[in-house]
């Protein structure tokens, strides 16, 4: 009897144990179902390629990790809710904007002419002058050097880049008024500013350099002009007046101040009046053409000054080409010497080519000899040379 009771208790104990095992199994199964069904495990989010504007919008927003606990607002709080992708799309009937039209490419402005003293190149200097020379001048020594350099540059321009030297020395020589040297000029006591109202003798300085530029750069010029003052003096005076007008046109580039321009105006106005007086004297004395008389060359001077003032000084760039080196090969009249008629006709033809005019009647009225047949022969040759 006791054995059965013990067995029965043991049987009940095993049944209770089996019940506990069954309950544990059920608990384990339920947990699994909860994990996999009720709360599914996280899976990696799919990477969806967004449109550029959506990506840019997302970059400025809070990350998904930061927003996981933030619930979106209810739909009632959003006016006209539209899916985000539709909000970002432009209306389909609007054409895409054209790219902006770039501004036109304008040509670069010309460089500004030099204006400061450091930018002005110097081509001349005064040597061995007493201080009195500079003290008498109403302009500074610096401005005197700039004018002398501008005269050099202007003459080089007139002669198409040719020059007898690369630097002009202006040396003091007491007894002379003005003269040339192989590498520049000389001025003496008679050319001091104190004798010219405090103004340097600008015309004398350019005149002497004019001799050097014509005679020192061209054998053809020497063939035509030497001997005698007719072409030598007239072309030197022309040189001086050309430099004056070229400086006026390029004042800023040469660094010439207003006071110095006034001084140049004073000196060249006197020079022009003197040439006009000599022209009138030539006429009053009967218009006697004489190559050896400076009065004849001064008559030519005044006519050339009038042509420059009337038709433009730039025309003398072409005129000077008629006296350039190496032109003897185009002519033969010089083989037996150059007569006064040939010399007179040549310079009148050169003026005609430079200004595209026929000045023969004007010079004939001044008794300048002209050979019309010779003129007709050389005019087209000179024209071919200078143009």
KEKE-3310 file (N, C-alpha, C; in steps of 0.2 Angstrom, whole numbers, plus 5000, padded with zeros to 4 digits):
npx = (5004:5009:5019:5013:5007:5019:5023:5013:5014:5026:5023:5014:5023:5032:5023:5020:5032:5033:5023:5029:5040:5033:5026:5037:5043:5032:5033:5046:5043:5033:5041:5049:5040:5036:5047:5051:5039:5030:5039:5048:5065:5078:5082:5094:5092:5086:5096:5091:5092:5091:5083:5093:5089:5082:5091:5099:5090:5089:5101:5102:5093:5088:5097:5091:5093:5092:5079:5071:5063:5054:5038:5028:5019:5001:4990:4980:4986:4994:4993:4985:4992:5005:5014:5031:5040:5033:5031:5043:5045:5046:5033:5026:5023:5032:5046:5063:5075:5085:5103:5113:5117:5133:5143:5148:5165:5175:5187:5204:5208:5218:5235:5239:5247:5263:5266:5272:5288:5297:5293:5297:5307:5324:5334:5343:5355:5362:5379:5393:5388:5387:5380:5373:5366:5355:5349:5344:5333:5316:5310:5312:5328:5326:5314:5319:5328:5319:5312:5322:5325:5312:5312:5322:5316:5305:5311:5317:5305:5301:5310:5307:5312:5325:5341:5355:5362:5361:5359:5358:5370:5371:5381:5391:5398:5406:5408:5399:5383:5374:5377:5382:5388:5396:5389:5378:5374:5380:5378:5380:5384:5376:5364:5358:5345:5342:5343:5332:5320:5319:5317:5322:5332:5323:5320:5332:5339:5332:5333:5347:5349:5340:5348:5358:5350:5345:5357:5365:5360:5357:5364:5359:5352:5363:5368:5359:5357:5370:5382:5378:5365:5352:5343:5348:5347:5333:5327:5332:5325:5312:5312:5314:5301:5293:5296:5291:5277:5274:5277:5267:5256:5259:5260:5258:5263:5277:5280:5279:5276:5264:5269:5281:5276:5270:5282:5288:5278:5280:5293:5293:5283:5289:5299:5292:5286:5298:5302:5291:5293:5305:5301:5292:5301:5309:5300:5298:5310:5311:5309:5320:5327:5340:5351:5361:5358:5352:5340:5332:5330:5323:5311:5306:5305:5294:5283:5282:5279:5267:5260:5260:5253:5240:5237:5241:5253:5258:5260:5273:5280:5279:5285:5299:5303:5307:5319:5327:5340:5349:5341:5346:5348:5336:5336:5344:5348:5357:5369:5378:5380:5370:5358:5352:5340:5335:5336:5327:5315:5314:5312:5299:5292:5292:5285:5273:5269:5269:5258:5248:5246:5247:5260:5266:5262:5261:5275:5281:5276:5284:5296:5303:5313:5307:5307:5296:5296:5305:5299:5288:5294:5300:5290:5281:5290:5294:5282:5280:5290:5288:5275)
npy = (4994:5006:5007:5009:5022:5029:5027:5033:5046:5049:5048:5058:5068:5068:5071:5084:5089:5088:5096:5108:5109:5109:5121:5130:5128:5133:5146:5150:5148:5157:5169:5169:5170:5183:5191:5189:5191:5200:5211:5214:5210:5223:5228:5232:5248:5252:5260:5273:5282:5299:5313:5328:5340:5335:5327:5338:5344:5335:5334:5346:5343:5335:5320:5303:5295:5304:5308:5297:5296:5305:5310:5312:5327:5327:5325:5334:5346:5350:5360:5357:5344:5336:5324:5323:5322:5326:5340:5346:5345:5354:5364:5356:5363:5373:5380:5375:5387:5397:5397:5410:5424:5427:5442:5453:5452:5464:5475:5477:5491:5504:5506:5516:5532:5535:5545:5548:5554:5543:5534:5540:5540:5544:5553:5562:5574:5588:5595:5601:5614:5631:5635:5646:5645:5637:5643:5654:5650:5648:5636:5620:5611:5597:5597:5603:5593:5583:5589:5590:5576:5573:5579:5572:5559:5563:5567:5554:5547:5554:5551:5538:5528:5529:5534:5545:5543:5535:5542:5559:5571:5587:5600:5612:5626:5640:5651:5648:5649:5639:5623:5607:5591:5575:5566:5574:5590:5608:5622:5639:5654:5664:5658:5657:5656:5668:5678:5676:5679:5671:5659:5643:5640:5632:5630:5631:5621:5609:5612:5610:5597:5592:5594:5584:5572:5572:5573:5564:5551:5548:5545:5549:5561:5569:5569:5577:5589:5595:5605:5620:5631:5629:5617:5611:5620:5623:5611:5608:5618:5614:5602:5606:5612:5602:5593:5601:5602:5588:5586:5594:5586:5575:5577:5572:5559:5562:5568:5582:5597:5610:5623:5622:5619:5631:5639:5633:5636:5650:5652:5645:5652:5665:5660:5656:5668:5675:5667:5670:5684:5684:5677:5687:5697:5691:5691:5705:5709:5706:5692:5684:5669:5660:5648:5649:5659:5661:5667:5662:5649:5651:5656:5644:5637:5644:5642:5628:5627:5633:5623:5612:5617:5619:5607:5596:5590:5577:5573:5575:5564:5556:5564:5565:5553:5553:5557:5547:5536:5527:5529:5532:5523:5523:5534:5544:5557:5563:5559:5567:5577:5588:5600:5617:5618:5605:5602:5610:5606:5593:5594:5601:5591:5581:5587:5588:5574:5570:5578:5575:5584:5597:5608:5616:5628:5638:5639:5642:5655:5661:5661:5649:5638:5626:5610:5604:5592:5584:5584:5577:5564:5561:5562:5550:5540:5544:5544:5530:5526:5532:5528)
npz = (5000:5004:4995:4983:4986:4986:4973:4966:4970:4965:4952:4950:4952:4942:4931:4935:4933:4919:4915:4919:4910:4898:4899:4899:4886:4879:4883:4878:4864:4862:4864:4854:4843:4846:4844:4831:4824:4830:4834:4821:4816:4813:4797:4784:4777:4761:4749:4740:4725:4725:4717:4713:4719:4730:4737:4741:4749:4759:4765:4773:4783:4798:4803:4799:4810:4821:4820:4823:4834:4832:4829:4814:4810:4812:4798:4797:4801:4791:4776:4761:4759:4750:4741:4745:4734:4723:4726:4724:4710:4695:4686:4672:4660:4660:4652:4653:4660:4650:4648:4656:4646:4641:4645:4632:4625:4627:4618:4624:4633:4627:4632:4646:4643:4649:4664:4675:4682:4683:4673:4661:4648:4646:4634:4632:4638:4647:4647:4656:4657:4664:4680:4679:4667:4669:4680:4674:4667:4665:4667:4674:4676:4674:4666:4655:4651:4648:4637:4627:4626:4621:4609:4602:4601:4594:4581:4578:4575:4564:4555:4552:4562:4561:4567:4571:4582:4598:4610:4614:4616:4624:4623:4632:4624:4624:4613:4603:4595:4591:4586:4578:4584:4582:4590:4595:4600:4601:4612:4615:4624:4618:4617:4629:4641:4647:4638:4631:4636:4647:4642:4637:4622:4612:4599:4592:4598:4593:4579:4577:4580:4570:4558:4561:4560:4547:4539:4546:4544:4531:4515:4503:4506:4508:4495:4488:4496:4499:4492:4500:4508:4505:4505:4516:4527:4527:4529:4541:4549:4547:4553:4567:4569:4567:4578:4588:4586:4587:4600:4607:4604:4610:4624:4637:4637:4635:4647:4649:4657:4660:4661:4654:4641:4638:4638:4626:4617:4617:4612:4599:4593:4591:4582:4571:4567:4564:4552:4544:4542:4535:4524:4518:4516:4506:4496:4495:4490:4477:4474:4472:4468:4475:4479:4487:4496:4512:4514:4503:4507:4519:4514:4508:4520:4527:4519:4521:4534:4534:4526:4535:4546:4539:4533:4541:4551:4552:4539:4535:4539:4528:4519:4523:4520:4507:4507:4512:4516:4503:4491:4479:4469:4462:4454:4441:4438:4447:4444:4436:4445:4455:4450:4453:4448:4448:4461:4467:4460:4464:4478:4478:4472:4481:4492:4486:4484:4498:4503:4494:4484:4471:4471:4462:4455:4466:4470:4458:4457:4466:4460:4461:4452:4441:4433:4422:4415:4421:4434:4431:4429:4441:4451:4451:4455:4467:4474:4474:4482:4495:4499)
capx = (5000:5014:5023:5008:5007:5025:5023:5008:5017:5032:5020:5012:5029:5034:5018:5020:5038:5032:5019:5033:5044:5029:5025:5044:5043:5027:5036:5051:5040:5030:5046:5052:5035:5036:5053:5051:5032:5027:5044:5053:5072:5080:5086:5097:5088:5088:5098:5087:5095:5086:5085:5098:5086:5080:5097:5101:5086:5090:5108:5101:5089:5091:5098:5086:5094:5090:5072:5067:5058:5049:5032:5026:5013:4995:4988:4976:4990:4997:4989:4986:4997:5007:5020:5037:5043:5029:5032:5049:5045:5043:5027:5028:5023:5037:5052:5069:5078:5091:5109:5114:5121:5139:5144:5153:5172:5178:5195:5207:5209:5225:5239:5239:5253:5267:5265:5276:5295:5300:5291:5299:5314:5328:5338:5348:5358:5367:5385:5397:5385:5387:5374:5369:5362:5349:5346:5341:5327:5309:5308:5317:5333:5322:5310:5324:5330:5313:5310:5328:5323:5306:5315:5326:5311:5301:5315:5317:5299:5300:5314:5305:5316:5333:5344:5362:5365:5356:5359:5360:5373:5371:5387:5392:5403:5404:5408:5394:5376:5371:5381:5381:5394:5394:5384:5373:5374:5383:5375:5384:5382:5371:5358:5356:5338:5341:5342:5325:5314:5320:5315:5327:5331:5320:5320:5339:5341:5329:5336:5354:5347:5338:5354:5361:5345:5345:5364:5369:5356:5356:5369:5355:5351:5369:5369:5354:5357:5376:5383:5373:5360:5345:5339:5351:5344:5326:5325:5333:5320:5306:5313:5312:5294:5289:5296:5286:5270:5273:5277:5261:5251:5260:5263:5258:5268:5284:5280:5280:5271:5260:5273:5286:5272:5270:5289:5289:5274:5283:5299:5291:5279:5294:5302:5287:5286:5304:5301:5286:5296:5310:5297:5290:5307:5311:5295:5299:5317:5310:5309:5326:5329:5347:5352:5367:5356:5348:5333:5328:5328:5318:5305:5303:5303:5288:5278:5282:5276:5259:5257:5259:5247:5234:5235:5243:5261:5259:5262:5280:5283:5280:5290:5305:5305:5309:5326:5330:5346:5348:5336:5350:5347:5330:5336:5350:5350:5362:5376:5382:5379:5363:5358:5347:5333:5334:5335:5321:5310:5314:5308:5292:5288:5292:5280:5267:5268:5267:5252:5244:5244:5252:5261:5270:5260:5263:5282:5282:5275:5290:5302:5307:5314:5304:5307:5290:5297:5309:5294:5283:5298:5302:5284:5278:5295:5294:5276:5281:5295:5285:5268)
capy = (5000:5012:5007:5012:5029:5032:5027:5038:5053:5050:5049:5065:5073:5068:5074:5091:5091:5088:5102:5114:5109:5111:5128:5133:5127:5138:5153:5151:5149:5164:5174:5169:5173:5190:5194:5189:5193:5207:5216:5211:5213:5229:5226:5238:5252:5252:5266:5275:5288:5304:5319:5332:5345:5331:5326:5344:5345:5330:5336:5351:5341:5331:5313:5298:5292:5309:5309:5291:5296:5311:5308:5317:5330:5325:5328:5340:5352:5352:5363:5354:5339:5333:5320:5328:5322:5331:5347:5348:5345:5361:5363:5353:5368:5379:5378:5377:5393:5397:5399:5417:5426:5430:5449:5454:5453:5471:5475:5480:5498:5506:5507:5523:5535:5536:5551:5549:5554:5536:5531:5544:5538:5550:5552:5568:5577:5594:5594:5606:5621:5634:5635:5652:5643:5634:5648:5659:5647:5648:5629:5616:5607:5591:5598:5604:5587:5580:5592:5588:5569:5572:5581:5566:5554:5565:5566:5547:5546:5558:5547:5531:5524:5529:5540:5545:5541:5533:5547:5566:5576:5594:5602:5619:5629:5647:5656:5647:5650:5632:5619:5600:5587:5569:5563:5578:5597:5612:5628:5644:5660:5668:5654:5656:5658:5675:5682:5674:5680:5666:5653:5640:5641:5626:5629:5630:5614:5605:5614:5607:5590:5591:5593:5577:5567:5571:5572:5558:5545:5547:5548:5552:5568:5573:5570:5582:5595:5597:5610:5626:5631:5629:5611:5610:5625:5623:5605:5608:5622:5610:5597:5609:5613:5595:5591:5606:5600:5582:5586:5596:5581:5569:5581:5568:5554:5565:5571:5589:5601:5616:5629:5621:5620:5639:5641:5631:5641:5657:5651:5643:5658:5669:5657:5656:5675:5676:5664:5674:5690:5682:5676:5693:5700:5688:5694:5712:5710:5704:5685:5681:5663:5659:5642:5651:5664:5658:5670:5658:5643:5653:5656:5637:5636:5647:5638:5621:5628:5634:5617:5608:5620:5618:5600:5591:5589:5570:5572:5576:5558:5553:5569:5563:5546:5555:5559:5542:5533:5521:5530:5534:5518:5524:5540:5545:5564:5565:5556:5572:5583:5591:5607:5621:5617:5598:5602:5614:5602:5587:5595:5602:5585:5577:5590:5586:5567:5570:5581:5573:5591:5600:5615:5620:5635:5642:5640:5646:5662:5663:5660:5643:5634:5619:5607:5600:5585:5581:5583:5571:5558:5559:5561:5543:5537:5546:5541:5523:5525:5534:5525)
capz = (5000:5005:4989:4978:4987:4984:4966:4964:4971:4960:4945:4950:4952:4935:4927:4936:4930:4912:4914:4919:4904:4892:4900:4897:4879:4876:4884:4873:4857:4862:4864:4847:4839:4847:4841:4823:4821:4833:4833:4817:4817:4808:4791:4781:4773:4754:4746:4734:4722:4724:4713:4716:4724:4736:4741:4744:4755:4765:4768:4778:4788:4804:4801:4801:4817:4825:4819:4823:4839:4831:4825:4809:4812:4809:4791:4798:4802:4784:4771:4755:4759:4743:4742:4744:4727:4718:4728:4721:4703:4692:4682:4666:4655:4660:4649:4657:4659:4646:4652:4655:4640:4644:4643:4626:4627:4624:4617:4630:4632:4625:4638:4648:4642:4655:4666:4681:4680:4683:4667:4655:4646:4644:4628:4631:4644:4647:4649:4657:4657:4670:4684:4676:4661:4672:4684:4670:4664:4669:4668:4678:4672:4673:4661:4649:4648:4645:4630:4623:4624:4616:4602:4599:4600:4588:4575:4576:4572:4558:4551:4552:4566:4560:4571:4570:4588:4603:4615:4612:4621:4623:4627:4632:4620:4625:4608:4597:4596:4590:4581:4578:4585:4580:4595:4598:4598:4606:4613:4618:4628:4614:4617:4636:4642:4649:4632:4627:4641:4652:4639:4633:4614:4610:4592:4591:4600:4588:4573:4576:4580:4563:4554:4562:4558:4540:4537:4549:4543:4524:4510:4498:4508:4507:4488:4486:4500:4500:4497:4500:4513:4503:4508:4523:4532:4527:4532:4549:4552:4547:4559:4573:4570:4567:4585:4592:4586:4590:4608:4609:4603:4615:4630:4643:4636:4636:4654:4649:4661:4657:4661:4649:4635:4637:4635:4619:4613:4616:4607:4592:4590:4589:4577:4566:4565:4560:4546:4540:4540:4530:4518:4516:4514:4500:4491:4494:4487:4470:4473:4469:4470:4476:4483:4492:4500:4517:4513:4499:4511:4524:4510:4508:4527:4529:4515:4524:4540:4532:4524:4541:4550:4536:4531:4546:4552:4550:4532:4535:4539:4521:4515:4525:4517:4500:4508:4516:4513:4498:4486:4473:4464:4458:4450:4438:4437:4451:4441:4434:4449:4456:4448:4457:4445:4450:4468:4468:4457:4469:4485:4477:4470:4487:4495:4482:4486:4505:4504:4489:4481:4466:4473:4457:4454:4471:4470:4452:4458:4470:4456:4462:4446:4441:4426:4422:4412:4426:4439:4429:4429:4448:4455:4452:4458:4474:4477:4475:4488:4502:4500)
cpx = (5004:5018:5019:5008:5013:5025:5019:5011:5022:5029:5017:5017:5031:5029:5018:5027:5037:5028:5024:5037:5039:5028:5032:5044:5038:5030:5041:5048:5037:5035:5048:5047:5035:5041:5053:5044:5030:5033:5049:5060:5073:5083:5089:5093:5090:5090:5095:5090:5089:5088:5089:5095:5084:5086:5100:5097:5087:5096:5107:5096:5092:5092:5092:5086:5091:5082:5068:5062:5053:5044:5030:5020:5007:4993:4984:4980:4994:4992:4990:4992:4999:5013:5026:5040:5039:5030:5038:5050:5043:5037:5030:5028:5028:5043:5058:5072:5084:5097:5110:5119:5128:5140:5149:5160:5174:5185:5198:5209:5217:5229:5239:5246:5257:5266:5269:5284:5299:5299:5294:5306:5318:5333:5343:5350:5362:5373:5389:5394:5386:5380:5369:5364:5355:5345:5342:5334:5321:5307:5314:5322:5330:5318:5314:5326:5325:5311:5316:5327:5317:5308:5318:5321:5307:5305:5316:5311:5298:5304:5313:5310:5323:5335:5352:5366:5360:5355:5362:5363:5372:5376:5388:5398:5402:5403:5402:5387:5373:5375:5380:5388:5391:5389:5379:5374:5378:5378:5380:5381:5376:5364:5355:5349:5337:5340:5336:5319:5314:5318:5321:5326:5329:5321:5327:5341:5338:5332:5343:5353:5344:5343:5357:5356:5345:5352:5367:5365:5356:5361:5365:5353:5357:5370:5365:5355:5364:5379:5378:5368:5353:5341:5342:5348:5336:5324:5326:5327:5313:5307:5311:5305:5290:5290:5292:5279:5269:5273:5270:5256:5253:5263:5263:5263:5275:5285:5282:5275:5269:5265:5278:5282:5272:5276:5290:5284:5277:5289:5298:5287:5284:5298:5298:5287:5292:5304:5297:5289:5301:5306:5295:5296:5309:5306:5297:5305:5316:5310:5315:5329:5337:5348:5357:5364:5351:5341:5329:5325:5323:5311:5302:5301:5296:5282:5277:5278:5268:5256:5256:5253:5240:5232:5237:5250:5262:5262:5269:5283:5284:5285:5297:5308:5308:5317:5330:5336:5344:5343:5340:5349:5340:5330:5343:5352:5356:5369:5381:5381:5372:5362:5353:5340:5331:5332:5328:5315:5309:5310:5301:5288:5287:5286:5273:5264:5265:5260:5247:5241:5249:5254:5266:5268:5262:5270:5284:5281:5280:5296:5306:5307:5311:5304:5301:5291:5300:5304:5290:5287:5298:5296:5282:5283:5295:5288:5277:5285:5291:5278:5269)
cpy = (5006:5013:5011:5020:5032:5033:5033:5045:5054:5051:5056:5070:5074:5072:5082:5094:5092:5094:5108:5114:5111:5119:5132:5133:5133:5145:5154:5152:5155:5170:5175:5172:5181:5194:5194:5191:5200:5212:5213:5214:5218:5226:5233:5242:5252:5259:5268:5282:5293:5309:5324:5337:5341:5329:5332:5346:5341:5332:5342:5349:5337:5324:5309:5296:5297:5310:5303:5291:5302:5309:5313:5320:5327:5328:5334:5347:5354:5354:5359:5349:5336:5329:5324:5328:5326:5338:5350:5348:5352:5359:5361:5358:5373:5376:5380:5383:5392:5399:5406:5419:5430:5437:5449:5455:5459:5471:5479:5487:5499:5507:5515:5526:5536:5544:5553:5550:5548:5532:5534:5542:5544:5548:5558:5570:5583:5593:5600:5614:5624:5634:5641:5650:5641:5639:5653:5657:5647:5641:5626:5613:5600:5592:5600:5598:5583:5582:5590:5581:5568:5574:5576:5561:5556:5565:5559:5545:5548:5554:5540:5526:5525:5535:5539:5543:5539:5537:5554:5570:5583:5597:5610:5621:5637:5652:5654:5649:5643:5629:5611:5597:5580:5565:5568:5585:5601:5619:5633:5649:5663:5664:5653:5659:5665:5680:5681:5674:5674:5659:5650:5641:5634:5625:5628:5623:5609:5606:5610:5600:5588:5590:5586:5572:5566:5569:5566:5551:5543:5550:5551:5559:5572:5574:5576:5589:5598:5599:5615:5625:5629:5623:5610:5614:5624:5616:5604:5612:5618:5605:5600:5610:5607:5593:5595:5603:5592:5581:5589:5591:5575:5572:5576:5562:5556:5568:5578:5593:5607:5622:5628:5621:5627:5642:5639:5635:5648:5657:5650:5649:5663:5667:5657:5664:5677:5674:5668:5681:5689:5681:5682:5697:5698:5691:5701:5714:5707:5696:5682:5674:5662:5654:5644:5656:5661:5661:5665:5651:5645:5654:5649:5635:5638:5643:5631:5622:5629:5627:5612:5610:5619:5611:5594:5590:5581:5568:5572:5569:5555:5558:5567:5557:5548:5557:5553:5539:5527:5522:5532:5529:5519:5530:5540:5552:5566:5563:5561:5578:5585:5598:5610:5619:5610:5598:5605:5609:5596:5589:5597:5596:5581:5580:5588:5579:5567:5572:5579:5580:5593:5607:5619:5627:5640:5644:5643:5653:5665:5663:5655:5640:5627:5616:5602:5593:5581:5579:5577:5564:5556:5558:5554:5539:5538:5544:5534:5522:5527:5531:5517)
cpz = (5000:4998:4983:4979:4985:4976:4963:4965:4966:4953:4944:4949:4945:4930:4928:4933:4922:4910:4914:4912:4898:4893:4897:4890:4876:4877:4879:4866:4857:4861:4857:4842:4840:4844:4834:4820:4823:4832:4828:4817:4811:4803:4788:4777:4766:4752:4740:4732:4721:4719:4716:4721:4730:4740:4744:4750:4761:4769:4774:4783:4793:4801:4803:4808:4822:4825:4821:4829:4838:4826:4820:4811:4809:4802:4792:4799:4796:4779:4764:4755:4752:4744:4741:4737:4722:4720:4724:4713:4700:4687:4675:4660:4655:4657:4653:4655:4655:4650:4651:4649:4643:4641:4637:4629:4623:4623:4623:4628:4631:4632:4639:4647:4649:4657:4672:4679:4679:4676:4661:4654:4644:4639:4627:4638:4643:4650:4650:4656:4664:4674:4681:4671:4664:4676:4680:4667:4668:4670:4671:4673:4670:4667:4654:4646:4645:4638:4625:4621:4620:4609:4598:4597:4594:4581:4573:4573:4565:4553:4551:4556:4566:4564:4570:4576:4593:4609:4613:4617:4619:4627:4627:4628:4620:4618:4603:4599:4596:4585:4582:4580:4583:4584:4598:4596:4603:4606:4617:4622:4625:4615:4624:4636:4644:4644:4628:4632:4646:4649:4636:4625:4611:4603:4589:4592:4595:4581:4572:4576:4573:4558:4555:4559:4551:4537:4540:4548:4535:4519:4504:4499:4506:4499:4486:4489:4500:4493:4497:4506:4511:4506:4515:4528:4532:4530:4539:4552:4552:4552:4565:4574:4570:4575:4589:4592:4588:4597:4610:4608:4608:4622:4636:4643:4637:4643:4654:4652:4657:4656:4655:4642:4633:4635:4628:4615:4611:4611:4600:4589:4587:4582:4570:4563:4561:4553:4541:4538:4535:4523:4514:4513:4507:4494:4489:4490:4480:4469:4470:4471:4470:4481:4489:4497:4505:4516:4508:4503:4516:4520:4510:4515:4529:4525:4518:4530:4539:4530:4530:4545:4546:4534:4536:4546:4551:4543:4531:4536:4532:4517:4517:4522:4510:4501:4512:4512:4508:4492:4479:4468:4460:4454:4447:4437:4441:4449:4439:4438:4450:4455:4453:4455:4448:4457:4470:4466:4462:4475:4484:4475:4476:4492:4492:4484:4493:4506:4499:4485:4476:4468:4468:4456:4459:4471:4463:4453:4463:4466:4457:4455:4446:4434:4426:4420:4418:4432:4437:4429:4436:4452:4456:4456:4466:4478:4478:4481:4495:4503:4501)
residu = (UNK:UNK:UNK:UNK:UNK:UNK:UNK:UNK:UNK:UNK:UNK:UNK:UNK:UNK:UNK:UNK:UNK:UNK:UNK:UNK:UNK:UNK:UNK:UNK:UNK:UNK:UNK:UNK:UNK:UNK:UNK:UNK:UNK:UNK:UNK:UNK:UNK:UNK:UNK:UNK:UNK:UNK:UNK:UNK:UNK:UNK:UNK:UNK:UNK:UNK:UNK:UNK:UNK:UNK:UNK:UNK:UNK:UNK:UNK:UNK:UNK:UNK:UNK:UNK:UNK:UNK:UNK:UNK:UNK:UNK:UNK:UNK:UNK:UNK:UNK:UNK:UNK:UNK:UNK:UNK:UNK:UNK:UNK:UNK:UNK:UNK:UNK:UNK:UNK:UNK:UNK:UNK:UNK:UNK:UNK:UNK:UNK:UNK:UNK:UNK:UNK:UNK:UNK:UNK:UNK:UNK:UNK:UNK:UNK:UNK:UNK:UNK:UNK:UNK:UNK:UNK:UNK:UNK:UNK:UNK:UNK:UNK:UNK:UNK:UNK:UNK:UNK:UNK:UNK:UNK:UNK:UNK:UNK:UNK:UNK:UNK:UNK:UNK:UNK:UNK:UNK:UNK:UNK:UNK:UNK:UNK:UNK:UNK:UNK:UNK:UNK:UNK:UNK:UNK:UNK:UNK:UNK:UNK:UNK:UNK:UNK:UNK:UNK:UNK:UNK:UNK:UNK:UNK:UNK:UNK:UNK:UNK:UNK:UNK:UNK:UNK:UNK:UNK:UNK:UNK:UNK:UNK:UNK:UNK:UNK:UNK:UNK:UNK:UNK:UNK:UNK:UNK:UNK:UNK:UNK:UNK:UNK:UNK:UNK:UNK:UNK:UNK:UNK:UNK:UNK:UNK:UNK:UNK:UNK:UNK:UNK:UNK:UNK:UNK:UNK:UNK:UNK:UNK:UNK:UNK:UNK:UNK:UNK:UNK:UNK:UNK:UNK:UNK:UNK:UNK:UNK:UNK:UNK:UNK:UNK:UNK:UNK:UNK:UNK:UNK:UNK:UNK:UNK:UNK:UNK:UNK:UNK:UNK:UNK:UNK:UNK:UNK:UNK:UNK:UNK:UNK:UNK:UNK:UNK:UNK:UNK:UNK:UNK:UNK:UNK:UNK:UNK:UNK:UNK:UNK:UNK:UNK:UNK:UNK:UNK:UNK:UNK:UNK:UNK:UNK:UNK:UNK:UNK:UNK:UNK:UNK:UNK:UNK:UNK:UNK:UNK:UNK:UNK:UNK:UNK:UNK:UNK:UNK:UNK:UNK:UNK:UNK:UNK:UNK:UNK:UNK:UNK:UNK:UNK:UNK:UNK:UNK:UNK:UNK:UNK:UNK:UNK:UNK:UNK:UNK:UNK:UNK:UNK:UNK:UNK:UNK:UNK:UNK:UNK:UNK:UNK:UNK:UNK:UNK:UNK:UNK:UNK:UNK:UNK:UNK:UNK:UNK:UNK:UNK:UNK:UNK:UNK:UNK:UNK:UNK:UNK:UNK:UNK:UNK:UNK:UNK:UNK:UNK:UNK:UNK:UNK:UNK:UNK:UNK:UNK:UNK:UNK:UNK:UNK:UNK:UNK:UNK:UNK:UNK:UNK:UNK:UNK:UNK:UNK:UNK:UNK:UNK:UNK:UNK:UNK:UNK:UNK)
# end
